């Protein structure tokens, strides 16, 4: 607590040469460096697996919509002419 009280008491926001300033530079850090600066190899593997898993999970819903939409289209076209062969083919997917 003493360190915090000392910094609060001696802080001068107008001073350019403040020794208690924690933000002395305007260095920019990119996102990849921020994620991997203190990461070991196990962390990088988990980061990669999480990224790949989220891409697969995000692609699952649109792919199911395409598959089931095609099945519904085949169901509608097969009932009009009485031929269910297209429904058998789409059921294999």
ABEGO torsion letter per residue (X at the ends): XAAAAAAAAABBAABABBAABABABABBBBAAAAAAAABBAAAAAAAAAAAAAAAAAAAAAAAAAAAAAAAAAAAAAAAAAGBAAAAAAAAAX
